[in-house]
């Protein structure tokens, strides 16, 4: 591990995707340290998450190499958070053009400027999940099977991660972070994870699948980005996670915290997959519109996505708050920002986290994998 390099007042930092869910959280974390943030914003994308923040906004497409290079000028570090994070897009080429081509532009800009470090936001979607069905949490040493990289998002991020690691092998100072499934305020899109919370609040989740997720608060993920920049080893990747929970536990937390009815129906995985294949074919391929049941989302929802963040805790000093707090912070933000129907909002009776039972809702502890076997300085 390299010696700690503290982020402090006056440091000029570039954050790509600064107006997004994770990007705005990273921006807020940097501002709290007194850093000067150059906020790279995609044209036509809302920047309302940055309202009231003292940032230097730069509107530029990641695919515009000269514009990216200009934004990086004078920056000490680059936090490359921006990506097309969707299950479907009308132009499939956007996934590779932005997630891969945009990352190559960031790499070239970092080389030209001579930044001290590039923190690349990858995803646990590039990690292999062999063993998770048997309760073995995956970590950075679990290699992915190409056939299990469902959808263009995962596939393009896998390729982009390879290019970042290639640049690191050639000498560019890079570190990778792999967030699990963040929840919290300012998830305006919302992300697929946030949509689960929002759909529950609006009464659109009558049942649950036999699956599991790793839930983390977005502000803890942001802090993890800064820790990776300061303490991460060259070319090394770090899972930034929280707690592994059954989907049913997540929905039970929402029910207990809001007073809304619990989801009571267990939906077989096969039903979800059949419905998704039909939606993908009819809506996506025939009607050329976003499927109401995305196939990639259904595949993810029927896969046990449990992870260990032991490496980040051990090497970076990373910590995360209880998942129950992240879940209810997300729910409250949606309720307070007009995402929930008036009828459902009137039925909510909020309870504080301290009022909720700890057992039966959130499983205590974390599932760990075998000891880390990767050499230092590797991904």
C-alpha positions in Angstrom: 0.0 0.0 0.0 1.3 3.4 -0.8 1.8 6.1 1.9 -1.3 8.1 2.7 -1.8 11.2 0.6 -4.3 13.5 2.3 -6.9 15.5 0.4 -7.0 19.0 1.8 -8.2 22.6 1.4 -7.5 24.1 -1.9 -6.9 20.8 -3.8 -8.3 21.1 -7.3 -10.3 17.9 -8.1 -12.2 16.8 -11.2 -15.3 14.8 -10.7 -16.9 13.3 -13.8 -20.7 12.7 -13.5 -20.7 15.1 -10.6 -24.4 15.7 -10.9 -25.3 12.1 -10.5 -26.2 10.0 -7.5 -22.7 8.8 -6.5 -20.9 11.7 -8.3 -22.7 14.3 -6.2 -22.0 12.4 -3.0 -18.3 12.3 -3.9 -18.5 16.1 -4.7 -20.0 16.8 -1.3 -17.4 14.7 0.4 -14.6 16.6 -1.3 -16.1 20.0 -0.6 -16.3 19.0 3.1 -12.5 18.6 3.0 -12.2 22.1 1.5 -11.2 20.9 -2.0 -12.1 22.8 -5.1 -14.3 20.7 -7.3 -14.4 20.9 -11.1 -17.8 19.3 -11.8 -18.0 17.7 -15.2 -21.6 17.5 -16.3 -23.1 15.7 -19.3 -25.0 18.1 -21.6 -28.7 17.9 -21.1 -28.5 16.2 -17.8 -29.9 17.8 -14.6 -27.4 19.3 -12.2 -29.9 19.9 -9.5 -28.0 17.7 -7.1 -25.3 20.4 -7.0 -27.7 23.3 -6.2 -26.1 25.5 -3.6 -22.7 23.8 -3.8 -19.6 25.9 -4.6 -18.4 24.0 -7.6 -16.9 24.9 -10.9 -19.3 23.5 -13.4 -18.1 22.3 -16.8 -20.6 21.0 -19.3 -18.9 18.6 -21.6 -19.6 15.2 -23.2 -17.2 12.5 -22.1 -16.9 11.5 -25.7 -15.3 14.9 -26.5 -11.6 14.3 -25.7 -10.4 17.9 -26.0 -13.1 19.1 -23.6 -12.3 16.4 -21.1 -8.6 17.3 -21.3 -9.4 21.0 -20.8 -11.5 20.2 -17.7 -8.7 18.2 -16.2 -6.2 21.1 -16.5 -4.7 22.0 -13.1 -6.4 19.2 -11.2 -4.5 17.1 -8.7 -6.8 14.1 -9.0 -9.6 12.8 -11.1 -12.6 10.9 -9.7 -14.1 9.3 -12.8 -17.6 8.4 -11.7 -19.7 9.1 -14.9 -21.2 6.2 -16.8 -24.3 5.2 -18.6 -26.0 3.2 -15.8 -29.2 1.8 -17.2 -30.6 -1.5 -18.2 -31.7 -0.3 -21.6 -31.0 2.5 -24.0 -32.5 3.4 -27.4 -29.0 3.5 -28.9 -27.1 0.5 -27.6 -23.7 2.0 -28.8 -24.0 4.6 -26.0 -22.9 2.1 -23.4 -19.6 1.5 -25.1 -19.1 5.0 -26.4 -19.5 6.6 -23.0 -18.4 3.8 -20.6 -15.4 2.7 -22.6 -14.6 5.6 -25.0 -15.2 8.2 -22.3 -13.0 6.4 -19.8 -10.2 6.3 -22.5 -10.6 10.1 -22.8 -10.2 10.5 -19.1 -7.1 8.3 -19.1 -5.6 10.4 -21.9 -6.4 13.6 -20.1 -4.9 12.2 -16.8 -1.7 11.4 -18.7 -1.5 14.8 -20.4 -2.1 16.7 -17.2 0.0 14.5 -15.0 -2.5 14.0 -12.2 -1.5 12.4 -8.9 -4.2 9.8 -9.0 -7.2 8.6 -10.9 -10.0 7.0 -8.9 -12.1 4.9 -11.3 -15.7 4.0 -10.2 -16.3 0.5 -11.5 -19.0 -1.8 -10.2 -19.4 -5.1 -8.4 -21.1 -6.2 -11.6 -17.7 -7.1 -13.0 -17.0 -9.5 -10.1 -17.7 -13.3 -10.4 -20.6 -14.7 -8.3 -19.7 -18.4 -8.2 -20.5 -19.5 -4.7 -22.9 -16.8 -3.7 -25.8 -19.2 -4.1 -24.2 -21.2 -1.3 -23.8 -18.1 0.9 -20.1 -17.4 0.0 -19.7 -13.6 -0.5 -17.8 -12.6 -3.5 -14.8 -10.2 -3.3 -12.2 -8.6 -5.6 -10.4 -11.9 -6.1 -13.5 -13.6 -7.7 -13.1 -13.6 -11.4 -16.2 -13.2 -13.6 -17.5 -15.7 -16.2 -18.0 -13.7 -19.4 -21.4 -15.4 -20.0 -22.6 -14.1 -16.6 -22.0 -10.4 -17.5 -25.6 -9.8 -18.3 -26.5 -6.7 -20.3 -24.5 -3.9 -22.0 -23.9 -2.0 -18.8 -21.9 -4.8 -17.1 -20.2 -5.7 -20.3 -19.1 -2.2 -21.1 -17.9 -1.6 -17.5 -15.9 -4.8 -17.7 -14.1 -3.6 -20.8 -13.6 -0.1 -19.3 -12.2 -1.6 -16.2 -9.7 -3.6 -18.3 -8.6 -0.4 -20.1 -8.1 1.4 -16.7 -6.0 -1.5 -15.4 -4.0 -1.5 -18.6 -3.2 2.2 -18.1 -2.3 1.4 -14.5 0.1 -1.3 -15.7 1.7 1.3 -18.0 2.3 3.6 -15.1 -0.8 5.8 -14.7 -1.5 6.2 -11.0 -5.0 4.5 -10.7 -7.1 2.9 -8.1 -10.5 1.3 -8.7 -13.6 1.2 -6.4 -16.5 -1.2 -6.8 -19.6 0.0 -5.1 -22.3 -2.5 -4.3 -25.9 -1.3 -4.2 -26.0 2.2 -2.8 -29.1 3.9 -1.3 -29.7 7.3 0.1 -30.7 10.9 -0.8 -30.4 12.5 -4.3 -31.1 9.3 -6.3 -33.2 11.2 -8.8 -33.2 8.8 -11.7 -33.7 6.6 -9.7 -31.0 3.9 -9.9 -32.3 0.3 -10.1 -31.7 -0.2 -6.4 -33.5 3.1 -5.5 -36.3 2.1 -7.8 -37.0 -1.0 -5.6 -37.4 1.4 -2.6 -39.6 3.8 -4.6 -41.7 1.0 -6.1 -42.4 -0.3 -2.5 -43.4 3.2 -1.4 -45.9 3.5 -4.3 -47.4 0.0 -3.7 -45.8 -1.6 -6.8 -44.0 -4.4 -4.9 -46.6 -7.0 -3.9 -44.0 -9.8 -3.7 -40.4 -10.7 -3.4 -37.8 -13.0 -5.0 -35.6 -15.4 -3.2 -32.5 -13.3 -3.7 -30.0 -11.2 -1.7 -28.3 -7.8 -2.1 -25.5 -5.9 -0.5 -26.9 -2.5 0.7 -24.7 0.5 1.4 -25.3 4.2 2.1 -24.2 6.4 -0.8 -22.4 8.8 1.5 -20.3 5.9 2.8 -19.5 5.0 -0.8 -18.4 8.6 -1.3 -16.1 8.5 1.7 -14.7 5.2 0.4 -13.7 7.1 -2.9 -11.7 9.6 -0.9 -10.0 6.8 1.2 -9.1 5.0 -2.0 -7.5 8.2 -3.4 -5.5 8.7 -0.2 -4.6 5.2 0.8 -5.3 2.8 -2.0 -2.5 0.7 -3.6 -1.6 1.3 -7.3 -3.8 -0.6 -9.7 -5.8 -2.2 -6.8 -9.6 -2.5 -6.6 -11.8 -2.1 -3.5 -15.3 -3.3 -3.0 -17.3 -0.5 -1.1 -20.2 -2.2 0.5 -22.4 -2.5 3.6 -24.6 -5.4 4.7 -25.7 -8.5 2.8 -29.5 -8.7 3.1 -32.2 -10.9 1.7 -34.6 -8.9 -0.5 -37.4 -9.8 1.8 -35.4 -8.2 4.7 -35.1 -5.0 2.8 -38.8 -4.9 2.1 -39.5 -5.7 5.8 -37.4 -2.8 6.9 -39.4 -0.5 4.6 -42.7 -1.8 6.0 -41.6 -1.5 9.6 -40.1 2.0 9.0 -43.1 3.4 7.1 -46.1 1.5 8.5 -47.0 0.4 4.9 -48.1 -3.2 4.3 -45.5 -5.8 4.0 -44.9 -7.7 0.7 -46.3 -11.2 1.3 -46.0 -13.1 -2.0 -42.9 -15.1 -2.9 -42.5 -14.8 -6.7 -40.6 -17.8 -8.3 -37.5 -16.7 -10.2 -38.7 -18.4 -13.4 -41.8 -16.1 -13.4 -39.7 -13.0 -13.3 -37.4 -14.2 -16.1 -40.3 -15.2 -18.4 -42.0 -11.8 -17.9 -38.7 -10.0 -18.5 -38.0 -11.9 -21.8 -41.5 -11.1 -23.0 -41.1 -7.4 -22.1 -37.6 -7.2 -23.7 -38.9 -8.7 -27.0 -42.2 -6.9 -27.3 -41.3 -3.4 -25.8 -37.6 -3.3 -26.4 -37.2 -5.0 -29.8 -40.5 -4.5 -31.5 -41.7 -1.2 -30.1 -38.2 0.3 -29.5 -39.0 1.6 -26.0 -37.6 0.9 -22.6 -39.0 -2.4 -21.3 -41.2 -2.2 -18.2 -39.4 -5.3 -16.9 -35.8 -5.0 -18.0 -34.2 -8.3 -18.8 -30.9 -7.4 -17.2 -32.7 -6.2 -14.1 -34.6 -9.5 -13.8 -31.4 -11.5 -14.2 -29.8 -9.4 -11.4 -32.8 -9.7 -9.2 -32.7 -13.5 -9.5 -29.0 -13.7 -8.6 -27.6 -13.6 -5.1 -25.4 -10.5 -5.1 -23.6 -10.8 -1.8 -20.2 -9.3 -1.3 -17.3 -8.9 1.1 -15.7 -5.5 1.6 -13.0 -6.8 4.0 -10.2 -5.5 1.8 -11.4 -1.9 1.9 -12.0 -2.1 5.6 -8.5 -3.6 6.2 -6.4 -1.5 3.8 -8.4 1.8 3.6 -10.0 2.0 7.0 -13.4 2.0 5.3 -16.5 1.9 7.4 -20.3 1.9 6.7 -23.4 2.7 8.7 -26.1 0.0 9.3 -28.0 -0.8 6.2 -31.3 0.0 7.9 -30.3 3.6 8.0 -29.4 3.7 4.3 -32.8 2.1 3.4 -34.8 4.6 5.4 -32.8 7.6 4.4 -33.6 6.7 0.8 -37.3 6.2 1.6 -37.6 9.5 3.4 -35.8 11.4 0.6 -38.3 10.0 -2.0 -41.2 10.9 0.2 -40.0 14.4 0.8 -39.3 15.1 -2.9 -42.6 14.3 -4.5 -41.7 10.8 -5.8 -44.5 9.1 -3.8 -48.2 9.3 -4.7 -50.4 11.4 -2.3 -52.5 8.4 -1.5 -49.6 6.3 -0.4 -47.9 9.3 1.3 -50.9 9.8 3.5 -50.6 6.2 4.8 -47.0 6.5 5.9 -46.3 6.6 9.6 -42.5 7.1 10.0 -40.5 5.4 12.7 -37.0 6.3 13.7 -34.3 3.6 13.3 -34.0 3.4 17.1 -37.7 2.3 17.3 -37.2 -0.6 15.0 -36.2 -4.1 16.1 -32.7 -5.2 15.0 -33.5 -8.9 14.7 -35.8 -10.2 12.0 -35.2 -7.2 9.7 -31.5 -6.7 9.3 -29.1 -9.6 9.6 -26.3 -8.7 11.9 -22.7 -9.2 10.7 -21.3 -9.8 7.2 -20.7 -12.8 5.2 -17.0 -13.1 4.5 -15.1 -15.0 1.8 -11.8 -16.9 2.0 -8.7 -14.9 2.8 -7.5 -12.5 0.1 -5.1 -14.4 -2.3 -4.3 -11.7 -4.8 -0.8 -10.2 -4.8 -0.4 -6.6 -3.6 -0.7 -4.0 -6.4 -3.1 -6.2 -8.4 -6.8 -5.8 -9.1 
